[in-house]
């Protein structure tokens, strides 16, 4: 779909699962550092991939996933507004 963001997921459950993996990987990387040393930092790329860039990107995607279908942008004469989805 044109203009669709790359942050949103198809389902809320899938997005939350990616967030769980991302947060677990990032927290694990630092929590395991004293026990396994720098090898624990190999979890950092896993977290970044799960977040599709950064935790802020994941939060933006969460908001977009939740609002998908509920809001739509309508632009007329250079003025854009958010309107409830499903209305004309």
PAFI-41349 format. One line per field, with one value per residue: residue in one letter; x, y, z of N, C-alpha, C, O in turn. Coordinates in steps of 0.1 Angstrom, whole numbers, m for minus. Atoms other than C-alpha are relative to their C-alpha. Example, Ala and Ser with C-alpha at 12.3 -4.5 7.8 and 13.67 -1.06 7.14 Angstrom:
<recs>
residuo <- c(A  S)
nx <- c(9  m9)
ny <- c(m12  m11)
nz <- c(0  0)
cax <- c(123  137)
cay <- c(m45  m11)
caz <- c(78  71)
cx <- c(9  m8)
cy <- c(12  11)
cz <- c(0  8)
ox <- c(19  m3)
oy <- c(12  22)
oz <- c(7  9)
</recs>
This chain:
<recs>
residuo <- c(X  X  X  X  X  X  X  X  X  X  X  X  X  X  X  X  X  X  X  X  X  X  X  X  X  X  X  X  X  X  X  X  X  X  X  X  X  X  X  X  X  X  X  X  X  X  X  X  X  X  X  X  X  X  X  X  X  X  X  X  X  X  X  X  X  X  X  X  X  X  X  X  X  X  X  X  X  X  X  X  X  X  X  X  X  X  X  X)
nx <- c(8  m8  m1  1  m13  m7  m1  11  0  13  8  m5  m7  m14  m8  m4  m10  m13  m5  m5  m13  m9  m3  m7  m14  m7  m2  m9  m14  m7  1  m9  m14  m10  m2  m5  m9  4  8  14  3  6  15  4  6  13  9  1  8  14  7  m1  m8  m2  12  10  6  10  11  7  7  11  11  5  7  13  9  3  15  8  m2  m5  m4  8  m6  8  m6  m13  3  2  6  2  15  2  0  13  9  m4)
ny <- c(m12  m12  m9  8  m1  13  3  8  14  5  3  m5  11  1  m12  2  11  m6  m8  9  5  m11  m4  11  0  m12  1  11  m4  m7  8  12  m5  4  15  6  m10  m7  9  m4  m11  5  m1  m13  0  7  m10  m10  6  2  m13  m6  m12  m5  1  m10  5  10  m7  m6  11  4  m10  1  13  m2  m9  4  2  m8  m14  m2  m14  m6  m13  m7  m13  m2  1  14  3  14  3  14  8  6  m10  m7)
nz <- c(0  1  m12  m12  m7  m2  m15  m5  3  4  m11  m13  m6  6  m4  m14  m1  4  m11  m11  4  0  m13  m6  5  m5  m14  m1  4  m11  m12  1  2  m11  m1  12  7  12  8  m2  9  12  0  4  13  0  m5  10  11  m5  m1  13  m1  m14  m8  4  12  m4  m6  11  7  m9  1  14  1  m8  6  14  3  m9  4  13  3  12  4  10  3  m8  m15  m4  m13  m4  m1  m4  11  4  3  13)
cax <- c(0  14  25  24  51  77  74  40  35  6  m6  m4  7  36  47  46  66  93  94  98  126  142  140  152  182  192  188  205  235  242  230  252  283  298  293  302  322  321  305  272  274  265  229  229  225  196  179  185  171  140  133  140  165  159  135  119  113  95  73  64  55  34  14  10  m1  m27  m41  m41  m76  m88  m73  m66  m49  m70  m53  m73  m57  m24  m41  m39  m61  m64  m100  m115  m111  m141  m157  m158)
cay <- c(0  34  56  27  29  2  2  m14  m51  m72  m83  m69  m103  m104  m69  m77  m109  m90  m65  m93  m108  m74  m64  m98  m97  m62  m68  m102  m87  m65  m88  m117  m95  m102  m140  m147  m116  m98  m129  m116  m86  m108  m105  m68  m73  m97  m70  m44  m67  m75  m38  m31  m5  8  6  39  25  m4  19  39  6  m4  28  24  m13  m4  25  7  9  32  64  76  107  129  157  183  214  210  206  172  158  126  111  80  51  37  71  91)
caz <- c(0  m9  20  44  71  75  113  117  118  104  138  173  186  162  170  208  202  183  212  237  217  213  249  261  238  248  285  282  265  294  322  309  304  339  334  298  289  256  240  255  233  204  215  207  169  176  196  169  142  164  169  132  142  177  206  195  161  177  198  167  150  180  178  140  144  171  151  117  102  130  116  81  67  44  25  6  m9  10  44  60  88  107  104  118  94  74  69  36)
cx <- c(9  m1  0  14  6  2  m11  1  m14  m9  6  8  14  9  4  11  13  5  5  13  11  5  8  14  8  4  9  14  7  0  10  14  9  2  6  9  m5  m8  m15  m4  m5  m15  m4  m5  m14  m11  m3  m9  m15  m7  0  7  3  m13  m11  m7  m11  m12  m8  m8  m12  m12  m7  m8  m13  m10  m3  m15  m9  1  5  3  m7  6  m8  6  12  m2  m4  m6  m1  m15  m2  m1  m14  m10  4  m2)
cy <- c(12  8  m8  0  m14  m4  m9  m14  m4  m3  6  m10  m1  11  m2  m11  5  9  m8  m6  11  4  m11  m1  11  m1  m12  3  6  m8  m12  4  m4  m16  m6  9  6  m9  4  11  m4  0  14  1  m7  9  11  m5  m2  13  7  14  5  m1  11  m3  m10  6  7  m11  m5  9  m1  m13  1  9  m4  m3  9  15  0  15  4  13  6  14  3  m1  m14  m1  m14  m2  m14  m8  m5  11  7  15)
cz <- c(0  12  13  7  1  14  5  m4  m4  11  13  7  m5  4  15  1  m4  11  11  m3  1  14  8  m5  5  15  3  m3  11  13  0  m1  11  0  m12  m8  m12  m10  1  m9  m14  m1  m4  m15  m1  5  m10  m11  5  0  m14  1  14  8  m3  m13  3  7  m10  m8  8  m1  m14  m1  7  m8  m15  m2  9  m4  m15  m2  m12  m3  m11  0  9  15  3  14  3  2  4  m13  m3  m3  m13  1)
ox <- c(19  m12  m1  24  m1  8  m9  7  m24  m21  18  18  24  21  16  19  23  17  15  22  22  17  18  24  20  15  18  23  19  9  15  23  20  13  14  15  m18  m15  m23  m16  m10  m21  m16  m16  m22  m21  m15  m17  m24  m19  m6  3  14  m23  m23  m19  m22  m23  m21  m20  m22  m23  m19  m19  m23  m22  m12  m21  m20  m8  12  m3  m8  6  m11  8  13  7  m13  m3  m1  m22  7  m6  m23  m21  16  0)
oy <- c(13  10  m2  m1  m24  m14  m17  m18  4  0  8  m7  m3  9  1  m10  2  9  m5  m6  9  6  m8  m3  10  1  m11  m2  4  m7  m15  m4  m8  m20  m15  6  6  m4  2  13  4  m2  15  7  m3  10  15  2  0  13  18  23  5  m3  8  m1  m10  2  7  m8  m9  5  0  m14  m4  6  3  m11  10  23  m10  23  m3  22  0  21  14  2  m20  6  m22  6  m23  m4  m6  8  6  22)
oz <- c(7  18  24  0  1  17  13  m14  m3  10  14  13  2  6  18  10  2  13  17  5  5  16  15  3  9  19  11  3  13  21  10  0  8  5  m10  m18  m14  m18  m8  m12  m22  m11  m8  m17  m9  m1  m12  m16  m3  m3  m15  m6  18  2  m3  m14  m3  4  m10  m11  3  m3  m15  m8  2  m8  m21  5  5  m2  m19  3  m22  6  m21  10  14  22  m2  23  m7  9  1  m23  6  m7  m17  m9)
</recs>
